[in-house]
Amino acid sequence: MHQNVYLERDGQKKIIVGKNGQMLKKIGEQARKAMSVMFGGEVHLYLQVKIRPNWASDIHHMRMLGLEPNTKKRK
């Protein structure tokens, strides 16, 4: 399974990837473990980190990811 991890800023990428990729490795290991339990078998997961400014406010992109955007205006 290939999965993109979308971030809004390049500075966030350093946090998610971590030193020598260790944080991304941990994220992948935990996700594989949870998915293996959910699907009842071994899961091959490939994570890719992508920068996409303002992705969380892009209604079309959110729906493409299967997310329902909050379109209500905040007071």
Buried (B, 14 or more C-beta within 10 A) or exposed (E): EEEEBBBEEEEBBEEBBBEEEEBBEEBBEEBBEEBEEEEEEEBEBEBEBEEEEEBBEBEEBBEEEEEEBEEEEEE
